[in-house]
Amino acid sequence: MDEEVLIKEVGDSGLIVLNRPKTLNAVTLSMVEKIYPVLKQWETSKKLIIIEGAGDKAFCAGGDVKSLVLALNKPKGEALGEEFFKKEYTLNYLIGTYKKPYIALMNGITMGGGVGLSVHGKYRIATEKTLFAMPETAIGLFPDVGGSYFLPRLKGKLGLFLGLTGHRLKGIDVLLAGIATHFVLSEKLTDLKRDLLMSQESDIENILNNYQPKLNHVFSLAPHMSQIENCFSASSVEEIIERLIKDNSEWAQKNVETLKKMSPASLKVAKKAIDEGRGKSLAECLEIEYRLAYTALNKDNDFYEGVRALLIDKDQKPIWKPASLSQVTDEYLNKRFAALPAEKELKLQASKL
């Protein structure tokens, strides 16, 4: 059996390769458990870390949610999900607070869990093959892995738009959106990697800048940024949809159709998490996301049904509960966001030890 993660030491640099190309490098619990201790060890012994995905189709298409949901049908299946989310978010936090340069090569599909392995690092390299999205509301989840931290820090309401609709950004757009820090053509990645691994820490910025081609592109969403700002600054998901309907452009109509397919509960949970995340630290965001993920593992919630409909049975007909936005009450949301029993909470901040 091939190793799911390849760990390579190149001089005083470290290289991590997500090695499940047949599943688009979807991240599993065992992969998280392998990466975390290596990163902890390398934080004091290496000058820089590079992480990439095997093959040229994906950096990482997300967490292996299908396995998590199938496990819910087995005894103690929820415990696997709890462990996965807890360890995944702890790894996201380590990346976000890492003391050495962490360089993610986001070549190919970079979604969900793959975003968590890249976007919190100091350097995020997009290529023309990068396909970025946070599509969780379509499977009854919410933009996690620190989504409630980085999405509200994008320009205006762009992050909320991406988090609610699951809109896909391609190539240079990932840089222009403020998600990637650099853009490099995929054919140059081998040379870039070699130069970085052989470099001094002080040379990293220069090397990345030298590999970035001259850019004169316009962000694909530029024509719609004022509409995003107007519609997605509404105080509720219902009002966002009302404003899009009132806008009545082809672009707005398309987004109304998209939002109406999503889990109503997920839309409201995502909006609240992203809105509130603007004023929180990465640790606080991940701790709250863990509460939301923990409650999502209940088979009565939409995560189970969404993954069933889209990834297991593939009938594309999820039956959401609650079925409408109006039924997702403040009481429902407060329960989802409520503190867990102390021993169940994710605790990342040193002050809480």
DAJO-V479966 format. One record per residue. N is the residue number from 0. OMEGA is omega in radians with two decimals (999 if undefined). Layout:
N OMEGA
N OMEGA
This chain:
0 3.14
1 3.06
2 3.13
3 3.11
4 3.06
5 3.14
6 -3.10
7 3.04
8 3.12
9 -3.06
10 3.12
11 3.02
12 3.12
13 3.13
14 3.08
15 3.13
16 3.02
17 -2.89
18 3.03
19 -3.02
20 -3.12
21 3.09
22 3.14
23 3.07
24 3.09
25 -2.99
26 -3.13
27 3.09
28 -3.10
29 3.08
30 3.11
31 -3.12
32 3.11
33 -3.07
34 -3.00
35 -3.10
36 3.10
37 3.12
38 3.12
39 -3.13
40 -3.09
41 -3.10
42 3.13
43 -3.02
44 -3.10
45 3.14
46 3.08
47 3.14
48 3.00
49 3.03
50 -3.13
51 3.08
52 3.08
53 -3.12
54 -3.10
55 -3.13
56 -3.02
57 2.84
58 3.05
59 -3.05
60 3.08
61 3.05
62 -3.13
63 -3.03
64 3.13
65 3.12
66 -3.13
67 -3.10
68 3.09
69 3.13
70 -3.12
71 3.10
72 -3.09
73 3.07
74 3.14
75 3.14
76 3.14
77 -3.12
78 3.10
79 3.12
80 3.14
81 -3.13
82 3.14
83 -3.09
84 -3.12
85 -3.10
86 3.11
87 -3.11
88 3.08
89 3.06
90 3.09
91 -3.13
92 3.09
93 3.13
94 -3.11
95 -3.11
96 -3.01
97 -3.03
98 3.12
99 3.12
100 -3.13
101 -3.00
102 -3.14
103 3.09
104 -3.01
105 -3.10
106 -3.11
107 -3.06
108 3.11
109 -3.06
110 3.01
111 -3.11
112 3.08
113 3.05
114 3.13
115 3.13
116 -3.05
117 -2.87
118 -3.13
119 -3.13
120 -3.07
121 -3.10
122 3.13
123 -3.02
124 3.04
125 3.01
126 3.12
127 3.14
128 -3.09
129 3.04
130 -3.04
131 2.98
132 2.96
133 -2.97
134 -2.95
135 -3.09
136 3.11
137 3.13
138 3.05
139 3.07
140 3.13
141 -3.12
142 -3.04
143 -3.08
144 -3.12
145 3.11
146 -3.13
147 3.07
148 -3.03
149 -3.11
150 -3.14
151 3.12
152 2.99
153 -3.05
154 3.05
155 -3.12
156 -3.12
157 -3.09
158 3.11
159 3.08
160 -3.13
161 -3.09
162 -3.13
163 -3.03
164 -3.04
165 -3.11
166 -3.10
167 3.05
168 -3.09
169 2.96
170 -3.06
171 3.13
172 -3.12
173 3.03
174 -3.07
175 3.09
176 -3.11
177 3.14
178 3.03
179 3.07
180 -3.10
181 3.08
182 -3.13
183 3.10
184 -3.04
185 -3.14
186 -3.13
187 -3.01
188 -3.13
189 3.13
190 3.14
191 -3.12
192 3.13
193 -3.10
194 3.13
195 -3.10
196 -3.13
197 -2.97
198 2.92
199 -3.11
200 -3.10
201 -3.09
202 -2.97
203 -3.11
204 -3.12
205 -3.13
206 -3.14
207 3.14
208 3.14
209 -3.14
210 -3.11
211 3.14
212 3.06
213 -3.04
214 3.03
215 -3.10
216 3.04
217 3.12
218 -3.06
219 3.14
220 -3.13
221 3.14
222 -3.05
223 -3.04
224 3.13
225 3.08
226 3.09
227 -3.12
228 -3.10
229 -3.03
230 -3.01
231 3.01
232 3.09
233 -3.03
234 3.14
235 3.09
236 3.11
237 -3.10
238 3.04
239 -3.12
240 3.09
241 -3.13
242 3.09
243 3.11
244 3.14
245 3.10
246 2.98
247 3.06
248 3.12
249 3.13
250 -3.12
251 -3.14
252 3.13
253 -3.12
254 3.04
255 3.12
256 3.13
257 -3.08
258 -3.11
259 3.09
260 -3.02
261 3.04
262 3.13
263 3.13
264 -3.13
265 3.13
266 -3.10
267 3.08
268 -3.12
269 -3.12
270 -3.14
271 -3.12
272 -3.12
273 3.11
274 -3.09
275 -3.12
276 3.14
277 -3.08
278 -3.07
279 3.06
280 3.09
281 3.14
282 3.14
283 3.13
284 -3.11
285 3.11
286 3.09
287 3.09
288 3.13
289 3.07
290 -3.12
291 3.12
292 3.14
293 -3.14
294 3.11
295 -3.09
296 3.02
297 -3.06
298 3.12
299 3.13
300 -2.92
301 -3.10
302 3.13
303 -3.10
304 -3.12
305 3.12
306 3.08
307 -3.03
308 -3.04
309 -2.99
310 -3.10
311 3.10
312 3.10
313 3.08
314 3.12
315 -3.11
316 3.12
317 3.05
318 -3.04
319 3.03
320 -0.07
321 -3.02
322 -3.10
323 3.14
324 -3.10
325 3.14
326 3.09
327 -3.00
328 3.04
329 3.12
330 3.09
331 -3.11
332 -3.14
333 3.10
334 -3.13
335 -3.09
336 -3.04
337 3.10
338 3.07
339 2.97
340 -2.99
341 -3.07
342 -3.13
343 -3.04
344 2.94
345 -3.11
346 -3.10
347 -3.01
348 -3.07
349 -3.09
350 -3.11
351 -3.08
352 999
